[in-house]
């Protein structure tokens, strides 16, 4: 199972767990299974069948442009990263 790193603002949904083990061969499956184990997670991560624009997904240290279609291996690490606001412009 992939190791999913939970953003700090969502850890209350996982009983304070920073990481959880989740099955899935794509980011979409990971999110679906994460939501099954921790209801409400999908709502926080997905809009219009896409990862929300204010969240980046990294699989094995690489931020993906494939979004929900990104492949995930059984030993992968998946990170959901909230967007960081820009500085002065």
Secondary structure, DSSP 8 states (H G I E B T S, - for coil): -EEEE--GGGGGGGTT-SEEEE--SBHHHHHHHHHHHSTTHHHHHEETTEE-TTEEEEETTEE-SSGGG-B--TT-EEEEEE-------
